[in-house]
């Protein structure tokens, strides 16, 4: 599951339910969640505070400015994960 993270996404009850569902389907050693930061990187601290379950999951940051590098990183992550 790709989760597009933004300040408004974190306020959405639907997004929180989807994240909870995906986390419940994850195994101890294999997460099926890939968070992608798409807006305003400063809110990322509230991500880990409000959704502590996302701590420790590798995130892709599309706000860095180099979209090609981040797409390459995302593709690499997708290739190594078995998305259930």
Buried (B, 14 or more C-beta within 10 A) or exposed (E): BEBEBBEEBBEEEEBBEBBEEBBEEBEEEEBBBBBBBBBEEEBBEEBBEEBEBBEEBEBBBBBEEEEEEBEEBBEEBEEEBEEE
